[in-house]
Amino acid sequence: MAERVLVALAVVVIAATEVGYMLLIRAQGGPPSDTPWVVPFVAGYLVLMAALLAASTLVPATARVALRGGASAGLLVLGVLAAFSIGLAVLIAAALAIAATVLGLRAKPGGRALSAAGAGAVASIVILLGGFQVVWSHVVCQPTGQSGGSTAGLFGGSAYDCNNGVLTVH
């Protein structure tokens, strides 16, 4: 029962974070981002983590810890990466998910459950980091005006300039 309460609280925190994130992005205003896929990816990833947690209440114990372990790890890593914006809220959701995962592991001790939680965690982090690699690498220049910056990446980033719709990568 305690696990379900923790999961429900984590889902509520994720939903509130999602709403706050979208309001924060809208309030910033200004020209469109040169990396337009980042915000939709983060929003979608948060929805995926909430869906994993919600689904974990409907599946057998081993699958439950796999889903919760995946959500816990994904939220933890995302919370650290988003430390200067929505990170604290994401870390609160991660803490709740981690607590539910630990309770699930204690209820079903053994190597199989621990391996399932670890596999879920690895899969979630691979999806997060792979997704960030893709969205950070996709630069879109506006048809008029100038901008520039740098992109992050797992294998190194790059600097770029946009000049009237023309992208130059350095």
N, C-alpha and C positions, 0 to 999 in steps of 0.2 A: 504494500500500500504506500509506504514512504517513497518507494522508487517512482511510482506513478505521479505522486505529488511533485517530486523534484522535476520530473520530465515535463509535467504541465507548466510548472513555473518557468522552466527554461524556454519552453515554446512561447509563453507569454512575453518573456523578456526579449526573445528574438523578434517577435512581431512588433513590439514597441520600438526596438532598435531599428527595425526596417522602416517604420514610419518616420522615426526621427532622422534617419539617414537620408531618406528622400526629401524631407523638409529642409534639412541642412544643405543639400545639394541645390535645391530650388532657390533657397535664400541667397546663395552665393552670387547668382546672376553673372553678368559679364559675358564675354564671347564664349562660344562652344569650345569644349575641350579638344585638344589635338589627339587625345586618346579616348575616343567616345565609348569604347566598349568596357572600360573599367567599372563604371558605376553599375551598368546592368549586370555585369559578372558578379560583383560583390552582392548586389541585391538578390540575384538568383542563387548564389551560394548560400546565403542566409536562409532563403526559402528551402533549399535542399536540406540543410542541417535541421531545420524545424520539422521537415517531413520525415527525416530519418528518426528523429526522436519520437514523433507521433506514431510512426509505424512500429517502433519498438514496443509499444504497449499491446500490439496485436499478434506477436510472433512468439515461438518457443524460446526458452531461456538462452540457448547458445546464440541464436540469431539476435536476440535482444541485446546481449552484451556486444555483439559485433556492430550493430547499428549505433548503440550508445557510445561505444568506443570510438567509432568513426566520427560521430558528431562532436564528441569531446575534444578529440585531437584537432579536428578542423576548426572548431571555434577557438581553441587555445591559440593556434598558429595565426588565425585571422585576427584575433584580438591583439596579439603582439604586433603584427604588421600594421594594424590600424590604430596604434596607440595614441596618435595625435588627433584622432577624430572620434570614431565610435568605439574605440578599443576597450574602454572600461566597461561599457554595456555588454559587449561581446564576451569579455572575460567573466563577467557575472554569469552569463548564460553558460559559458564553458564550465565554471565551477559547479553549477547545478547539474550539468550533464555528467561531469566527472564523478560527482557524489552518487548519482543514480547508477553509473557504471560500476563503481566500487561496490555498492550494495548488491548489484546483480552478480558480481564476481564472488562476493562472500556467500550469497545464497546458492550458487552453483560452482563451488571451487573445483579446480582441476585444470589440467593443461589444455583441454579442448576449449573451454570458455576463455581462458587467457589468450590462447592463440587466435580465437575468433575476434576478440577485442583488439588485439594487436594488428590483425589483418585489416579490420575495419579502419583503424587509425592510419595505417600506412596508405590504404586506398584513398581515404579522405584527404590526406596531405598531398598525395600525388595529384589528385584532381585540382586541389587549390593551387599548388605551385605551377602545374602545367597550364592551368587556365590563366594564371597571372602572366606566364611567359607569353601566351598568345595575345592577350589583351594589351599588355604593355608594348608589344611589338607592332601593333596596328596603329599607325599614325595617319590621321586624316587632316589635310591642310584645307583651310577655308579658301573659297575662290578669290577673295580679295583680302588684302592686308598682309601683315607680317607677324610671325610668331616663331618661337623656337624653344628648345629645351633639351632635355635628355630623357631617355627611357631607361627603366630598370629592367633587369633580366637575370635569370638564374645563371646564364653563361656570359654575363657582362652586358652592359647596356650600350646605348649609342647616343650621340648628340645629333640633333637635327635642326634644320631651319625650314620654315615655310615662307614662301614669297609669292603672293598672289596665286595660290593654288599649286605651286611647284614645291615638291618635297626634295630637300637635299640632306642626305645622311652623311655624317662625318665619321 
